[in-house]
Amino acid sequence: MSSGQKRYEALLALRGAAMPDSVEAEGTSWKRVKTFKHDFFAATGLYQSEKDASLAVLKIFRPYHYYGIPYGLLSLFQASHEEKVYRCLQDTGHVPRWIGRIGKTGIMHEFVPGHDLDYKSPVPEEFFTQLETLIKMMHERGIAYLDTNKPDNVLVGDNGKAYLIDFQISWVQPPFPLSIITAPLFRIFKDSDFYHLLKHKRKFFPSIMSKEEFEAFRPWYLRIHRIIANPVRRIRRDYLRKVEAAAERHTEGGDKH
């Protein structure tokens, strides 16, 4: 294997290996249909039940270290963290049904037929009402989503309902009395959720707020984050493109930057 291929595979969650052909959950076997995405932190794929042909999504967090950094330990926490959030929100009707843990770092939930939030595809205003209600419920339960800025984490179900997925970076308030210490941070996180929700809504309904009003509404910490994060993101993507270009073989679902 060439050094370029080794470098590329080291950047993938499963080190270049494919997702499992089948897994066991809910007393039946689930067969892999395809791999959606395979990046540094996780590999995600679509699976079908042999029992009733229902579909589910399997996400396997990186189980391996990376040049001595114990990402496998972090992945154990991430899998447990996502399970906790999914279970906490099952009664809302706006997150996929939780199925179970797969291995040490895998989680499985139902597949929601629909599509990512796409600015080219219109949605009814009630969609954002549902999304706002869900986020408020999360906040009441001590959870901040923190990933509302990504439209591919917001699903428009074929049934017209709003769904959220991917809770790996969501914030969960610690129990009392630690929750008192983290309350100011939680308040910032909640404001960030609503800001990005408004950003998406304004894309579809620009009349709700002028550009100047929206710019003034942007929190100060997001302005600082943009100044710092954008150059770092560009450097990271340039490096990843070089690594991907040097690889002779690309894993199914492998990120392209």
N, C-alpha and C positions, 0 to 999 in steps of 0.2 A: 504494500500500500504506500502510495506517495505521501510525502510530508504535507502536501496541500490537501489531500483527502483526509488525512488524520486530523489536521487542524479544523477542517470543516465538520467532521463527525464529532469532535470534542465539543463543538458548540451546540450540538443537538441534545435534547433531553435524554434520548435513548441511545446516544452515541452512534447514530447511523442505523441502528436496528429498526425493523418495522414494528408497528404496534401488533399485539398478539392477534392471531387469526380468530381465536375464540376465548371467551371468559365465562365463568359461572356466576350467576346471580339470580335470586328469587326462585331457586330450585330448577333452573333451566339453563341451557347453553345459549350464549349470544354470539353470533358470527359477525366478524367485521365486514362491513359493506365498503367503506372507504375511509381514508385518513383526511380529516379536514385541515389540520395544522400541526406542524412539528417545529417548535422553536427551542430556545435555550432552556426555558423553564418547564415546558410541558408538551406532551403530544396528545392530540385530541382527535377522536374518530367516531364514526357512525356505526352502530351495531344493531343487529336484528335478532329478535327472540325466536328460537325454534318452536316455542310453545304456541304463540299467537301472532307471530310476524310483526309485533309491535317494535318500534324503533327507540333507541336510546343513545345517549352520548357518553362516551368514556373519556375521561381526562386522566392521564398519568403524569404526575409531577416528577421532575427529574430525580431519579433515585441514586445518581452517581455524584461523586465529588468532581470538582473542577480545579485541577492543579493545586490540590491540597485543601481547597475551600469545601467544607462539608455540606454541600447543598442537599444531600440526602436527608440530613437532619431537619433542614428547613422545610423540605418537601413533606416530611411526616407532619409537621405543624400545619402546613398549608392545607393538606388533605383533611385533617381534623377540623381546621378552621372553616373550610367551605362546608363540610358536613354540618357543623353547628349552625351556620347561617341558613343553609337550605332547610334544615329541620325547623328552625325558628319561624320561617316564613311560609311553611307549607299551607297554612290555613288562609293565606291571602288570595290564592287563586291566580297569582301573577308571577310565580316562579315555577319552573318545571318540577314535576313530581320526583322526589328523591327515591332512588332505587337502592343504593348501598355502596359500601367500600369494596374495592377490588385490589387485592394484594395490600402492600404497605402504603403505597403512595397514589393509588388510583381511586377515583370517585366516579359514580355512574348516576345519571338522572335521565328522565324521559326526554325524547326529542320533541321539540315543539314545531309543528309544521308552520311555516311562515317565512319571513325574510328579515334581514337586518334593517334598522331604520335607514331609509334611503331618501335623500332629499329630492330625488327625481320622482318618487312615488308618493302621491298625496295620502295623507291620513286624516281622519276626522278629528276635530278639536277635542272630542271626548277621550281620544287616545291619551292625550297629555293630562287630562283630568285624572284618568286611571293611574298614570305614571306618578303624578304628584301625590295622589292618595297613598300609593304604595310606599313612596319615599317617606312620607309623613309617618306611616305606620312603622317603618324601619327605625326612624329617629325615636319614636315613642318607645321602641323596644331596645334602645341603646345601640343601634347599628347605623353607621354612615357608609354609604356605598363607595364613594371616592373614585368611581370609574365612570360616572355619568357622561364624561366628556367624549367617550368613545361610542359612536353610533352603532358599531357592530356588537356592542354589549346590550343594546336595546332591541328587542324583537317585536315585530308586528305579526301577531299570529294570524293564520288564515281565518280564524274566528273573529278577528278584529280586535282582540284583546292585546294589552301591553304586557310584556314580560321583561324581566331582568335576568341575566345569567352572569356567571363568572364573578364570584365574590372573594377571590383570593387576596385582594388588597383592601377589602372592606374593614372598617374599624368597628370593633365591638368594645363597648365600654366595660371596664373592669368592675368587679363588685365594690360596694361601699366598704370602706371609706376611700379607696383609691379613686373611685369615680369623681369625687370632689376635686382631686388634684388634676384629673384629666378633663374636667368640664370645659375650661376655656378652649382646649384643643378640639374637643368634640363640637363645640359651637362653630368653630371655623370650618370643620369638615361638613357640618350640616349646611352652612351657607354656600359652600362650594358645590354641594349636590344640587341645590336649587338654582345656583347661577348657571350651571351647565344644562340643567333642564330647560331654563329660560332660553338659553342659546339655541338649543334644538328647536324649541317651539317657535322662536322668532324666525328661523329659517323657513318654516312653513307658513307662518302668519306674521309677516314683517310689519303689519300695521299696528301690532300691539305695543311697539316701542321703537322710537327712532334710533338711528345708529349712534347719535351723540348721547342719548339717554342710556343706551346699552353700554357704551364705552365707560360712562361715568359710574355705571353699576358694577363694573368689574372690581372685585376685591383687590386690595393692595398686595396680598401675598401671591395671588395668581400673576400679577404683573412681574413680581420678582422672579417667580418660577419660570415664566416665559423667557426672561432675559438670560437666566442661567441654563435652562434645560434645552433650548433650541440649538445653541452651538454644540452642546454635548451630544445631542441626538444626531446632528449632522456628521460629527466625527465618528460616532458609533456605526452609523449606516454606511459610511464610506469604507470603514474597516471590514464590515460584514460583506459588502459587495465584493471586495478583493478576495476574501476567503472563499466565498461561493464561486467566484470565477475560476479559482485555482483548483477546485474539486472536479474530478472526472465523473463522479456519480452523485446524483442528488436524491435524497430520501423522499418518498412520497409525502406530500404535505409540507415539505421543508420550506421554511420562510424564504421569500425572495425580497431583497431590500433594494 
